[in-house]
Amino acid sequence: MAAHRMRFPLTVLVSILFGIVLIPLHLMSSATQAASELNRWYTWLLLINVLGGLLLLGLVGANIWWLVRQFRKRAAGSRLALKMVLLFVFLALTPAAIVFYYSFQFLHRSIDSWFDVEIDRAMESSLELSKAALDQRMQALLRQTRRLAETLDKVPEEVRIIELDRLRERSGAAELTLLTQQGRIIATSSAGSELILPNLPDVSILTLARRYGYVGLDPTPGPMVEDSADPGLRVRVLIPVKLERPAFLQALYPLPRRLDRLSRTVEQAYAHYQQMVYLRRSLKFSFSLTLALILLVSMLAAIWAAFISIRRIVAPVKMLVQGTQAVAQGNLDKRLPVLQKDDMGFLVSSFNTMTARLAQARDEAERSRREVEDQRAYLETVLGHLSSGVLTLNQQTRLKTANQAAEYILEVDFQKIQGRPLRALAEQNPELDRLVRSIRAHLLESDGTWQEEITVNGRQGQKVLLCRGSSLLGADGRRLGAVLVFDDITALVQAQKHAAWSEMARRLAHEIKNPLTPIQLAAERLEHKLKPRVDEGGAVVLERSTRTIVQQVEALKAMVNAFSEYARLPKLKPQPVDLGILIDEVLALYPPTMGVEFVLDVDPDLPRAMADPLRLRQVLHNLIKNALEAGAPPVRIRIAVRCIQTRGHPWVELVMEDNGPGVAPERAEQIFDPYVTSKSKGTGLGLAIVRKIIEEHGGSIHLDRSYRNGARFVIQVPLKPEIDEQGHE
Amino acid sequence: MRLLLILLGWTLTALAGDYGFRVERADLVRRGDVLALSAAIHYRFSPTLVRALRHGVPLTLTVEVRILRPRRGLWDERLWQRRLNFRIQYYPLARVYRVIDETNHSQRSFPRLDAALAALGQLQEIALPVPEGWRPPARAYAEVSVGLNIERLPWALRPLAYFSPAWRLISESYRWPLTG
């Protein structure tokens, strides 16, 4: 069994997935640190992670939708997948939610702990302290600048720039500038040579300084930003001066290095603290947002990875379920691909082996079944075409099977009684009661083979059945039931009877007919010789006696001739016969004056039959004669002819009814035997000859004993196909 | 899309209070190989911004200058663009507002916020370089807008600032056709 292509290892796939998810999360987390270079990318990282989260949410949603659809469709493995997903989500979410909750709390408490009233107060105090120290310094510089302004007021305009340089050097100012009231430069003196433009005050400062002067700190040492140099704080002083017209003297003083450093440290710390105070809520929100996003993205990635894992785990289970369903539906050729080399792969491989063996067993069973079916069909065919009836009984003597011959012989519909006890035979056909009792007695008596000749009454008269029974034994000798074989030997018995009668008739004709002529001649000679010698009275007696002898001899001759005819009926000469025409021709010989009335009912579609017309005429004559002799005039005879189907073959059925006295039930079985008659005259061979002719045609005749208004004879003759002169059908 | 965002921002701003930025006048004049920008911008900070500034949070205002050419059926084609960043920061010890022009690396101090904002609103002859020999095509027009640069805020403020009308301060674009 070849394993299919192995898929990408799950652990590697999941690791790559988590790597892809964790990198932007880590970068975003790093960006929350104030000193991080990633700080400026925080928004983009946040956006990337949100988009990643949305993407993962979509993937998880799609997987959930897939799972729900699978579950609704009751797809194989969907329940297991759902349970695993729920379990995983529960196991993953619970600790994550707990960790998130406490992290959230810890985060907020940590941020809150940064701020305290004491720290607030300390920061405020330090700033105030710095301000106080600087204010003292600034007031001194203000006074000093006033003095410089007073000095400058007295200096002539021509030497004012020189004086400005001197005053700057003397006062320690970094820059001295004379400005108009609108802020334009009149003269300036700077300590540094790199500054071309003086540090000009804003208009608002000029406005403030117009009356009493202005002193303040300035964080901008010059008009240009010096990125590398430490700018330091400067004290800006503006004093109004009169000169020729009102103006301002601006002095910029650097702070002592130590004071400057300390002041800026305090200011930076205070500003940073104030900034943090202001950002307190924002920090909480952003940290919480970052934490929540990290948790959410991680959880979604984990759930997605779980879906991938579960789908991979469930896939073989799903295949196995589908495979077992296919096997349950009879598809043993189902083979599943082996996708994994783990326990599931082994299970799938075992399933394939199992189905292969099952398929092999099925094929063998199918072969055996076909052989059994062939045997069964063979037996059914053989039994179906047997003339013997075969009936099987199970262990509880219930009717198991029967062939067509059994149904025909016993005149039962087996389908109605199959599976029922044996007595159901007698219930359906009461005439079989004796047969059933006999069979039961034999079954109770022995397990061996038995045989009995049983006579039963059928619809077409008495039947002589040769019944043989035998037990059905299993391989272990256990009795499984019984088999009964019936043979309808009625025809055989009848044939034996006919043969005996024919022999008797032949002997009778031979032994009796020969002496009759001498007896007749002797009687006639005796009368001729003695008549002249006897008196008148004796002559009368003699004549009467001889006449009687001659008459009786004639009667004996007629009887012997009849027997001879019965014994030696000529061979049949079949030819196509239109029965309707034949019957009309026969009936024409019996005019109504003879005291007979016919009712004819012949099927107009009746085909021509192959029969000997002379013999059939004799049959009709004998039957009509029998009716005329048995009944008193007017005799009413009804003749019906039709075509019937019996055992799949066409037959012609001729029914002849009369309104005579009928046949006594005790004599019904013997009326077709020779020399059986209830009439005062006749030989008793008429019906015997009829039956013989009919049987020579391959048909049958029986007396319908259910008919109560007279006698009804039913003749059935096979409708053989016509044969033309060339012998073609 | 851009117009929709502007309208949305303007609506949110209008609903939030009487503050915002407005470009009242602007002009671009060619001076050799540069375009000199002069503009008058009215800044009115929201109380939230003032409070943040007083707590030491530096704010950056970005002035965007663009030259565009209309296109039928599409948004206008941007031919040239420059951004000017101005940072304003409060110094609690000196009690002054320091304004830094990051483009020209110049700086100034103001004892009052309104003075600082007024100074910020006066842009005079700011030289903006253009490619040598480049001249705007016919039908081109210029536009100037100004807004608070949220990306320059401390990282913790940014998520909130993007969704807060008090922070999302963007002026409408001031447009004028370029002639000559």
Interface residues (C-beta under 8 A of the other chain):
Chain A: A31 T32 A34 N39 R40 Y42 T43 L46 L127 S130 K131 L134 D202 V203 S204 I205 L208 G216 L217 D218 P219 T220 G222 P223 M224 V225 D227 L233 S263 R264 V266 E267 Y270 A271 H272 Q274 Q275 V277 Y278 L279 S282 L283 F285 S286 F287 L289
Chain B: R51 A52 R54 H55 G56 V57 Y90 Y91 P92 L93 A94 R95 V96 R98 I100 H105 S106 Q107 R108 S109 F110 P111 R112 A115 A119 I150 E151 P154 W155 A156 L157 R158 P159 L160 Y162
